[in-house]
Amino acid sequence: MTQLPELSLSRQEIRRMIRQRRRALTPEQQRRFGQQAVARMLSFPPVVMAHTVAVFLSFDGELDTQPLIEQLWRAGKRVYLPVLHPFSPGNLLFLHYHSQSALVTNRLKIQEPRLDVRDVLPLPKLDVLVTPLVAFDEDGQRLGMGGGFYDRTLQNWQQHKILPVGYAHDCQLVEKLPVEEWDIPLPAVVTPSKVWEW
């Protein structure tokens, strides 16, 4: 866990520090940690019970989600990926993702499925939303990349009966994050070594 000097680091500085730490992991560490996290995620009861699971495509040293996606398919789950909403800036849609899905690079340089309205799943129909993050703390607070996409998506997660689950390396845990009023804490985070629940 990273102890931050009395919350004196800004959110941007925390992002920079944790992203550097994540990118410093060796390919072997990434592979091993990815396998451990997949095993924890697939034995987490809400995921075991889920029919529909939204995941994200990893980049920038994030835990590799490809093995997770493949294991979810093997377990008979329907997998969905986030897509930048074309008409509602700052919001996400979730599209069905399968092995033949065509991927395109969005304006944030992140891969996403090609938009096809037939593949869109309304948010309340998702069971589990695997959520990316840059850092998280011991209270379940999440720090993302700064675009607010997931904070907006998660605003009414209890009402929609979706379970958001963070997916992160252990090195992304910090003691306490500075919190803004729009930040949405997570009820669970899965790391290679532990399932955190709040």
Secondary structure, 3 states (H helix, E strand, C coil): CECCCCCCCCHHHHHHHHHHHHHCCCHHHHHHHHHHHHHHHHHCHHHHHCCEEECCCCCCCCCCCHHHHHHHHHCCCEEEEEEECCCCCCCEEEEEECCCCCEEECCCCCEEECCCHHHECCHHHCCEEEECCCEEECCCCEECCCCCHHHHHHCCHHHHCCEEEEECCHHHEECCCCCCCCCCCCCEEECCCCEEEC
